[in-house]
Amino acid sequence: MLHFADHNCIARRAFLGRTAQGVGAVALASLAVPACASAASLRGVYEKPPLPQKAKRVIWLTMAGGPSHLETFDHKPKLAEMHGQPMPESLTKGQQLAQLQGQKLVCFGPQHPFEKMGPNGTEICSLFPNIGSVLGDICLIRSMTTDAINHDPAHMFMNTGSQIAGRPSMGSWVTYGLGSEAADLPGFVVLTSLGKGGQDQPIAARQWSSGFLPSKYQGVQLRSKGDAVLYLGNPAGITRDRQAADIDAINALNAQHDALAADPEIATRIAQYEMAFAMQASVPELMETKSESPETLALYGCTPGDGSFASNCLLARRLAERGVRFIQLYHKDWDHHGGVKDGVALKAAEIDRACMALISDLRQRGMLDSTLIVWAGEFGRTPMSQGGSGRDHHNKAMTVWLAGGGIKGGVVYGASDDLGYAAVENVCTVHDLHATMLHVLGIDHAGFSVKFQGLDAKLTGVEGANVLADILA
């Protein structure tokens, strides 16, 4: 098992920092490039991935709030037959529920019809014809489970493999392992969108934290509407050359301090100054989606700069082209405790075309085979009614889908029971999903760990995880 212990790096930096060729000198040499022309690409701990690498990057599409698998991708005709009847107690007795605990449990049938789509006639909700048109590229996992049943800990578990705050997010783990090929953008970028439903549930920045990993691996949120980064421009009267001179001076002082203190966060601070300077030029160009062809804008169905999920999908493709390693999109307002029929219809209209466009655009540009796309919420929804028109949180069954980088397309993996209450075939855990993600990126999850508080901390936890070999291309 490989261990990446930071104290070895610190000791080496302390030693080298006291010599003519120490880190301080190296940092100063890097700053000798005129006006910080570009920031160095973020390096990972692997010079070469230990396993064959199928995917070079990840685009993770988070449907925040918990989308109902029963109105999206898991067809349950038996649940439709039992609509209005009592939920079988054999399934629910003694089980953890969220807000339905102790209440009368009544079956609530799917609120929209399902249709056969894709090359294999897979039945998915009729609200998603565009996703249906690219099902040949998609692997549906209908047996996904999670440990958490409330939003924040469920997001935490999906992002970090733990419900304990302070652990590194998967994006941080991936960039820590592989680094980034982007010279003038962060290696891990986050974008959020809301849509028309209006439930702006907060998504805490700790969801993309680097935890106990060096902070240079944390996610950087870009605003999808208005200024992508606040204070990106220089104040009046400050030229780019003058800004570069200030950064040169600050980083020279930081480099001298680093040589004495041997604190890894000082090296991070130097890198952040360089990255911030580079982003002053790269981010405006990145966000200028008006330069895209009319055909591409029509494919995504977005207006440049409108802050929509569709615009963020287009930005995700642009970020991927520029070498960003991990791109995570959050689309909010999937928490349908009431009005699930209209709520899912509204959300489907916001994401269906955009998801298809992202897959199609990447394929057209020859990037789909090297890009892993994941579509997931933080949990599923109950097959029982809540308030007569909604569904409660549910962690025993949910559907996620994957496409691209090393994943078989046109397949369905696993199944939930006839009512969609619990996964029963090829049950998949969050740790399994993370292990599979790392595998296609060329990383063995079992040997990818960091010593933290005396333990071998891993993205895939200590409970055990399995790579989902049956879905690998």
WOGIGI-V747051 format. One record per residue. PHI is phi in whole degrees, -180 to 180 (999 if undefined). PSI is psi in degrees with one decimal (999 if undefined). NEAR is the number of other C-alpha atoms within 12 Angstrom. Layout:
phi={PHI	PHI}
psi={PSI	PSI}
near={NEAR	NEAR}
This chain:
phi={999	-86	-125	-111	-96	-66	-67	-65	-65	-65	-63	-64	-65	-62	-66	-67	-65	-98	-117	-64	-106	-70	-60	-60	-66	-62	-63	-64	-64	-67	-81	-73	-62	-53	55	48	-50	-157	-81	-69	-61	-72	-93	-104	-77	-96	-72	-142	-56	-70	-113	-56	-98	-94	-112	-99	-153	-128	-117	-105	-99	-95	-93	-73	122	96	-68	-75	-67	-82	-116	-130	-129	-123	-78	-133	-63	-64	-64	-63	-64	-96	-53	88	-89	-62	-70	-55	-65	-61	-85	-104	-62	76	-91	-75	-126	-90	-94	-94	-57	80	-98	-69	-103	-123	-63	-129	-66	-54	-92	-139	-70	-109	-133	-77	-138	78	-65	-108	64	-70	-86	-131	-63	-65	-73	-122	-67	-72	-62	-58	-72	-117	-61	-64	-100	-112	-108	-86	-105	-96	-124	-76	-133	-146	-91	-99	-129	-123	-56	-62	-66	-71	-61	-60	-68	-66	-85	-121	79	-149	-87	-86	-65	103	-88	-67	-76	-62	-62	-69	-59	-66	-70	-62	-76	-110	69	-144	-95	-85	-84	-129	-140	-62	-77	-136	-123	-121	-130	-125	-147	-113	86	-95	-72	90	-84	-88	-64	-67	-114	-73	-62	-65	-68	-120	-74	-87	56	-88	-81	-54	-68	-67	-96	-72	-72	-117	-84	-104	-73	-85	-139	78	-69	-62	-135	-66	59	-70	-83	-79	-62	-57	89	-101	-85	-65	-65	-68	-60	-64	-64	-62	-66	-56	-67	-63	-70	-64	-66	-63	-64	-64	-64	-62	-63	-92	-89	56	-102	-60	-71	-70	-61	-62	-63	-60	-63	-69	-62	-64	-65	-61	-64	-64	-68	-60	-98	-80	-68	-58	-66	-60	-78	-81	-76	-63	-75	-68	-67	-56	-66	-69	-62	-68	-60	-78	69	-127	-103	-51	81	-82	75	-80	-60	-62	-62	-67	-65	-64	-63	-61	-64	-66	-65	-61	-61	-90	94	-66	-79	-136	-124	-121	-109	-109	-117	-87	84	-103	-92	-100	-69	-140	60	-66	-63	-72	-64	-68	-61	-67	-66	-60	-64	-84	-115	-58	-67	-65	-64	-60	-62	-61	-64	-65	-65	-65	-63	-61	-92	72	-110	-66	-65	-108	-124	-90	-106	-125	-115	-160	-99	-91	-166	-99	-132	-72	-76	-95	-75	-123	66	87	-140	-130	-136	-86	-61	-154	-116	-93	-159	-161	-117	-125	-137	-127	-150	83	-11	83	-110	-66	-99	72	-125	-118	-115	75	-159	-98	-69	-61	-103	73	-85	-140	-70	-128	-127	51	-59	-116	-103	-60	-63	-62	-63	-64	-62	-68	-59	-63	-61	-71	-82	94	-118	-82	-62	-69	-102	-102	-144	-133	-69	-143	53	82	-117	-87	-78	-138	-60	-91	71	-109	-78	106	-149	-126	-70	-81	-62	-69	-103	-83	-72}
psi={133.6	139.8	135.6	93.9	122.2	-25.6	-28.9	-41.7	-38.3	-45.2	-41.4	-40.9	-39.6	-42.1	-49.5	-31.5	-17.2	9.8	169.5	-24.7	26.0	177.4	-36.3	-43.4	-40.1	-43.9	-42.2	-37.4	-38.5	-28.5	-7.9	-14.7	132.2	124.7	38.3	54.4	-37.7	149.6	148.6	146.0	144.3	124.8	146.3	177.5	-19.0	123.9	-33.9	131.9	138.3	-21.7	161.3	130.8	116.9	-39.0	136.6	-17.3	165.2	134.9	111.7	117.0	104.0	118.6	88.8	128.7	-21.3	82.4	145.3	120.8	-21.1	-13.6	16.4	-75.1	6.6	102.4	124.5	77.8	-31.7	-37.9	-37.2	-39.3	-33.8	11.2	127.8	-10.0	158.7	141.5	133.0	123.9	-24.8	-25.6	-37.5	-15.4	125.7	7.1	153.5	127.4	164.7	-90.7	-5.3	2.6	127.1	0.9	164.4	127.1	119.5	134.9	139.3	106.5	158.9	137.5	-2.3	149.3	157.7	149.9	152.5	126.0	165.2	175.8	-23.6	10.6	37.9	133.0	116.6	169.6	140.4	-11.8	-8.3	56.8	-31.7	-43.6	-38.2	-31.5	-16.5	20.8	-21.9	-17.7	-5.0	140.7	114.7	125.4	106.2	10.1	29.0	141.2	166.0	167.0	-25.3	155.1	2.0	155.4	-59.1	-49.1	-27.7	-41.9	-42.4	-44.0	-42.5	-34.7	-33.5	-10.6	9.8	147.1	-1.2	124.0	147.9	-1.9	153.7	143.2	162.6	-36.2	-37.6	-41.4	-44.7	-45.4	-31.3	-39.8	-44.6	-12.1	-157.4	150.4	-0.4	121.6	-25.8	20.6	155.4	156.6	-18.1	114.3	140.2	136.3	143.1	153.6	156.9	-49.6	-166.6	-5.4	-31.6	-4.6	89.8	67.4	134.9	138.6	109.5	144.7	-19.1	-15.5	-20.6	27.9	154.6	-2.7	-126.2	1.5	160.2	142.3	-14.0	-12.5	1.9	157.8	149.7	121.3	128.0	133.7	129.8	-5.0	138.3	-148.3	122.9	-36.6	128.6	146.5	32.5	-36.4	159.4	149.9	161.0	134.0	-6.6	115.3	165.4	-37.1	-40.4	-39.9	-41.9	-39.7	-40.6	-43.7	-40.1	-46.0	-44.1	-44.7	-29.5	-41.9	-42.3	-38.3	-40.5	-41.6	-40.9	-39.1	-27.4	-43.0	-26.1	42.8	119.0	-24.1	-21.0	-42.8	-38.1	-41.7	-40.6	-47.3	-36.1	-38.2	-44.0	-43.2	-42.1	-40.7	-44.1	-36.8	-23.7	-27.3	-37.1	-36.1	-45.5	-39.4	-40.3	-45.2	-9.5	70.9	-6.2	-18.1	-12.0	153.3	153.2	-33.8	-40.0	-44.0	-37.8	-35.8	-46.8	-23.2	40.0	159.7	124.9	129.6	10.0	-4.5	11.2	167.1	-38.6	-44.8	-38.7	-33.5	-40.1	-42.7	-35.2	-41.5	-41.0	-38.0	-42.0	-41.4	-31.1	7.4	7.6	133.6	-42.1	122.5	121.9	125.1	130.8	124.7	116.8	176.0	35.6	13.0	82.1	74.0	-22.7	156.1	42.1	-30.7	-53.8	-34.3	-46.6	-35.8	-40.2	-45.1	-40.0	-40.8	-27.4	-26.0	-21.7	-53.6	-39.2	-41.4	-44.0	-43.8	-42.4	-46.5	-46.6	-41.6	-44.0	-40.2	-44.1	-33.1	6.4	23.4	-9.9	-39.7	-21.8	9.2	120.7	120.3	131.3	131.2	120.7	149.1	-169.7	-19.3	179.5	-158.1	156.5	146.9	-2.4	150.5	144.2	118.0	15.7	-17.7	2.7	-175.5	144.2	170.9	149.5	132.9	2.0	-11.4	135.9	164.7	133.6	161.5	153.2	151.9	154.0	-151.0	84.5	9.3	137.2	137.0	158.9	24.7	156.4	128.3	128.6	173.7	152.4	172.0	179.1	-22.5	-0.7	22.9	-42.7	145.1	133.5	-16.3	126.2	54.5	130.4	132.5	167.3	-39.1	-38.6	-41.9	-44.7	-41.4	-40.3	-41.0	-48.0	-37.3	-47.3	-20.5	-4.8	17.8	131.3	111.2	-32.7	-28.8	7.9	92.3	163.1	136.4	120.9	120.6	38.7	1.1	158.5	91.5	136.4	154.6	-36.0	10.7	-172.0	-3.3	-15.3	143.8	153.5	133.8	133.5	80.4	-30.6	-16.3	2.7	137.4	999}
near={14	20	23	26	24	23	18	16	20	25	22	22	33	27	21	24	31	23	17	16	17	25	37	34	26	26	38	32	19	24	34	22	18	19	23	38	28	29	35	30	28	39	27	26	29	25	15	17	27	22	18	17	25	29	36	40	47	50	49	44	39	41	44	43	41	49	46	55	53	48	48	48	48	48	37	35	27	23	32	26	16	22	24	22	21	23	28	20	16	11	25	27	15	10	18	23	30	25	23	26	19	13	18	21	29	29	36	39	37	40	34	30	24	27	25	22	26	26	17	21	18	30	32	35	33	30	31	35	28	30	40	35	28	36	35	28	37	42	40	42	42	43	39	44	42	42	31	32	35	30	37	29	28	35	41	38	40	49	50	39	40	33	29	22	25	25	36	43	42	48	48	44	51	52	44	40	42	38	35	41	27	32	31	34	46	46	45	46	46	45	41	40	41	35	30	24	26	18	21	20	24	21	32	22	27	33	42	42	32	31	34	31	38	37	34	40	42	39	40	35	34	35	28	37	25	18	21	30	26	18	15	23	23	19	11	10	10	13	15	23	17	19	28	29	24	21	32	30	23	24	36	31	23	33	39	31	28	35	33	25	24	30	29	32	24	31	37	28	27	38	40	34	34	43	35	34	38	32	33	32	26	28	33	27	21	33	34	25	31	22	18	24	15	15	14	30	27	20	28	36	29	29	24	30	28	25	32	34	44	44	44	51	50	48	49	46	47	34	41	41	31	29	32	40	49	52	49	46	49	49	47	38	38	50	37	38	34	21	24	39	32	22	35	43	29	26	40	38	26	36	43	33	33	38	48	34	37	46	45	33	35	33	23	15	19	17	31	34	31	30	41	46	47	38	43	43	47	50	46	52	49	48	55	45	39	30	20	24	27	35	44	40	42	48	44	40	47	49	50	43	42	46	48	44	40	37	39	29	33	31	30	37	34	31	32	36	27	28	38	45	45	36	32	23	20	26	29	40	38	47	35	34	42	42	34	38	47	44	38	41	40	30	39	31	40	30	27	35	32	33	21	20	10	10	13	22	32	42	48	41	34	20	16	20	28	27	28	33	21	20	33	27	24}
